[in-house]
Amino acid sequence: MGNKVDVAYFDQGLAELNNSNTILDELWQVDRLADSGRLRSFLAQFGFRGEDVFKKISILSGGEKTKLALAKLLFLPANFLIFDEPTNHLDIDARQALEDALMNYNGTLLVVSHDRYFLDRVAQKIAVVENDSVKTYDGNYSYYKEKTSKKIVVPKKKKVISKSKIQEYKEFKNQSRSKGRLKKDLRSTESKIKDNESALVQLEKDLNYNIPKTSWTELAEAAKKKSSIEEELLKLYSKLDELKKLNDENSDD
């Protein structure tokens, strides 16, 4: 800091306000020699008009306290003002008054704010803090966004895959597909065997207990169906053995 730098700080927590004072008395603390007319005229720019200036600070809203703290700071401004979120809780008129005051201010401002419109109006340089460093951009917030949005995109190099890798992948894919079909055939064959075995048990019950011994036609049809299922089961058992062998071979691979 230079020895002639006079710093004033706006705290968004508003810790410097004395709740027992009136609005007018609080501003009078800044300049005891100022006449009340000048003080009241200045306060009117921040929305405190008429009898409002005699209100106790303790009954003010958060927005009104913010406006009063800003009025105190700007009545006799230092040559280096630091603001921590100065537009929080401000209505449109108060924000306009603050912007106008700061645009006519001849000293230096350091402002931390999430209000992009406010930054566009009052800031002439943007400092971006990231990755343990500070980078500055001459201009307002819109200028900074314009500059940083035009980042150069470096195209990624296309990865070259050898023919042997491609062939290896195709073989793996075919093998996986083949294994999938094999497992599906296994499940299907086992399911068919189970269904046929259940049907065979039912037919044997019918032949032994349910179909009357004198009903020759019904007995013949049941016997024929039983024989057909038994033949189908023999084929299915044989197929299941082959599928299991193939599955074991693929598992070994």
C-alpha positions as a printed Julia matrix, in Angstrom:
253×3 Matrix{Float64}:
   0.0      0.0     0.0
   1.17     3.5    -0.83
   1.37     5.89    2.15
  -1.32     8.11    0.63
  -3.82     5.29    0.1
  -6.95     5.81    2.17
  -8.98     2.59    2.34
 -12.7      2.25    3.1
 -14.46    -1.11    3.24
 -18.1     -2.05    2.69
 -18.93    -5.14    4.76
 -22.05    -6.96    3.58
 -22.5     -8.04    7.21
 -23.07    -4.33    8.07
 -21.15    -4.63   11.33
 -20.19    -0.93   11.42
 -23.75     0.38   11.81
 -24.84     1.5    15.29
 -28.4      0.23   15.8
 -29.14     2.84   18.48
 -28.56     5.76   16.06
 -31.09     7.29   13.69
 -30.34     7.26    9.98
 -29.42    10.94   10.03
 -27.18    10.59   13.11
 -25.36     7.65   11.55
 -24.45     9.67    8.47
 -23.48    12.62   10.67
 -20.74    10.45   12.15
 -18.93    10.73    8.82
 -18.76    14.54    8.81
 -19.7     16.39   11.97
 -19.42    19.76   10.2
 -21.93    18.95    7.46
 -25.29    20.73    7.67
 -28.46    18.67    7.97
 -29.79    19.88    4.61
 -26.81    18.45    2.75
 -27.01    15.18    4.7
 -30.75    14.78    4.04
 -30.32    15.6     0.36
 -27.64    12.92    0.07
 -29.74    10.35    1.97
 -32.66    11.03   -0.39
 -30.57     9.58   -3.24
 -30.69     6.28   -1.36
 -34.46     6.41   -0.71
 -34.44     8.0     2.77
 -36.78    10.98    2.39
 -38.67    13.22    4.79
 -39.24    11.77    8.26
 -37.55     8.5     7.24
 -34.18     9.97    8.27
 -35.26     9.88   11.94
 -35.91     6.14   11.96
 -33.79     4.05   14.3
 -31.35     1.75   12.5
 -32.55    -1.16   14.67
 -35.95    -1.21   12.88
 -34.58    -0.98    9.32
 -34.82    -3.86    6.85
 -31.72    -5.54    5.48
 -32.02    -3.57    2.24
 -32.37    -0.24    4.09
 -29.31    -0.99    6.24
 -27.32    -1.82    3.11
 -28.31     1.51    1.54
 -27.34     3.42    4.67
 -23.94     1.68    4.87
 -23.3      2.58    1.21
 -24.38     6.19    1.84
 -21.87     6.43    4.72
 -19.11     5.06    2.55
 -19.8      7.36   -0.38
 -20.55    10.63    1.46
 -16.83    11.39    1.91
 -15.27     8.56   -0.08
 -11.72     7.36    0.5
  -9.45     7.04   -2.54
  -9.6      3.23   -2.42
 -13.01     1.61   -1.82
 -13.43    -2.13   -1.23
 -16.93    -3.59   -1.7
 -18.15    -7.03   -0.67
 -21.39    -7.74   -2.59
 -22.65    -4.12   -2.46
 -25.88    -4.72   -4.43
 -27.26    -7.41   -2.08
 -30.77    -6.44   -0.84
 -30.87    -3.25   -2.94
 -33.96    -2.24   -4.92
 -33.67    -0.9    -8.47
 -33.56     2.78   -7.46
 -30.85     2.24   -4.84
 -28.79     0.16   -7.25
 -29.07     2.92   -9.85
 -27.94     5.5    -7.3
 -24.97     3.35   -6.33
 -23.95     2.8    -9.95
 -24.19     6.51  -10.71
 -22.12     7.4    -7.62
 -19.39     4.9    -8.45
 -19.23     5.88  -12.12
 -18.55     9.47  -11.01
 -16.0      8.36   -8.4
 -12.38     9.3    -9.18
 -10.61     6.81   -6.89
 -10.02     3.07   -7.18
 -12.65     0.38   -6.59
 -12.15    -3.25   -5.67
 -15.5     -4.98   -6.0
 -16.49    -8.58   -5.31
 -19.94    -9.21   -6.8
 -22.19   -11.8    -8.41
 -24.19    -9.01  -10.08
 -22.97    -9.16  -13.69
 -24.99    -6.15  -14.84
 -23.51    -4.07  -12.02
 -19.99    -5.19  -12.95
 -20.63    -4.32  -16.58
 -21.52    -0.73  -15.59
 -18.83     0.07  -13.03
 -15.86    -2.26  -13.64
 -13.01    -1.33  -15.98
 -10.86    -4.36  -15.22
 -11.73    -7.94  -14.26
  -9.47   -10.04  -12.04
 -10.05   -13.79  -12.31
  -8.7    -15.88   -9.42
  -8.23   -19.57  -10.29
  -5.59   -22.29  -10.09
  -3.63   -20.35   -7.42
  -3.11   -17.38   -9.72
  -4.74   -14.1   -10.74
  -5.29   -13.09  -14.36
  -6.6     -9.64  -15.28
  -8.61    -8.47  -18.29
  -8.91    -4.79  -19.21
 -12.61    -4.09  -19.72
 -15.91    -5.01  -18.09
 -17.47    -8.39  -17.39
 -18.93    -8.8   -20.89
 -15.5     -8.18  -22.42
 -13.97   -10.82  -20.13
 -16.66   -13.37  -21.12
 -16.12   -12.61  -24.81
 -12.37   -13.14  -24.49
 -12.58   -16.36  -22.51
 -15.33   -17.92  -24.65
 -13.07   -17.98  -27.72
 -10.69   -20.6   -26.43
  -8.78   -22.55  -29.06
  -9.91   -26.14  -29.28
  -7.03   -28.46  -30.11
  -8.31   -31.4   -32.17
  -7.57   -34.78  -30.7
  -5.28   -37.05  -32.65
  -7.1    -39.93  -34.24
  -6.06   -43.17  -32.64
  -4.68   -45.63  -35.2
  -5.66   -49.25  -34.57
  -3.62   -52.0   -36.25
  -5.26   -54.57  -38.55
  -4.25   -57.38  -36.21
  -6.07   -55.68  -33.33
  -9.17   -55.26  -35.49
  -9.07   -58.94  -36.49
  -8.52   -59.93  -32.87
 -11.53   -57.89  -31.83
 -13.71   -59.44  -34.56
 -12.73   -62.94  -33.48
 -13.43   -62.12  -29.87
 -16.81   -60.67  -30.82
 -17.72   -63.74  -32.9
 -16.58   -66.04  -30.13
 -18.66   -64.13  -27.59
 -21.66   -64.29  -29.88
 -21.09   -68.03  -30.35
 -20.85   -68.59  -26.59
 -24.05   -66.66  -26.13
 -25.9    -68.82  -28.64
 -24.5    -71.98  -27.03
 -25.73   -70.99  -23.58
 -29.11   -70.11  -25.06
 -29.34   -73.55  -26.73
 -28.37   -75.22  -23.47
 -31.12   -73.43  -21.55
 -33.65   -74.16  -24.28
 -32.78   -77.89  -24.45
 -32.89   -78.27  -20.66
 -36.28   -76.54  -20.62
 -37.66   -78.86  -23.35
 -36.4    -81.94  -21.49
 -38.14   -80.76  -18.32
 -41.43   -80.16  -20.16
 -41.31   -83.54  -21.9
 -40.42   -85.36  -18.68
 -43.43   -83.76  -16.96
 -45.69   -84.77  -19.87
 -44.33   -88.35  -19.73
 -45.06   -88.64  -16.0
 -48.63   -87.45  -16.59
 -49.15   -89.92  -19.45
 -47.91   -92.82  -17.32
 -50.4    -91.82  -14.61
 -53.17   -91.67  -17.18
 -52.28   -95.1   -18.55
 -52.06   -96.71  -15.12
 -54.84   -94.98  -13.23
 -56.95   -92.45  -15.11
 -57.92   -94.06  -18.43
 -60.42   -96.94  -18.07
 -58.97  -100.31  -19.13
 -61.93  -100.83  -21.46
 -61.29   -97.58  -23.36
 -59.03   -99.11  -26.01
 -58.9    -96.1   -28.31
 -57.93   -93.66  -25.56
 -55.34   -96.1   -24.19
 -53.82   -96.55  -27.68
 -53.56   -92.8   -28.27
 -51.92   -92.27  -24.86
 -49.46   -95.09  -25.5
 -48.59   -93.7   -28.93
 -48.03   -90.23  -27.46
 -45.88   -91.71  -24.69
 -43.69   -93.48  -27.25
 -43.31   -90.25  -29.25
 -42.25   -88.28  -26.16
 -39.73   -90.96  -25.2
 -38.16   -90.76  -28.68
 -38.03   -86.95  -28.41
 -36.4    -87.2   -25.0
 -33.68   -89.5   -26.33
 -32.84   -86.91  -29.0
 -32.86   -84.11  -26.45
 -30.61   -86.03  -24.04
 -28.13   -86.63  -26.86
 -28.21   -82.97  -27.88
 -27.72   -81.88  -24.27
 -24.59   -84.03  -23.97
 -23.1    -82.44  -27.1
 -23.93   -78.91  -25.95
 -22.38   -79.54  -22.53
 -19.18   -80.81  -24.12
 -18.97   -77.71  -26.34
 -19.65   -75.48  -23.38
 -16.86   -77.17  -21.36
 -14.43   -76.69  -24.26
 -15.26   -72.99  -24.55
 -14.89   -72.56  -20.78
 -11.4    -74.06  -20.98
 -10.48   -71.47  -23.67
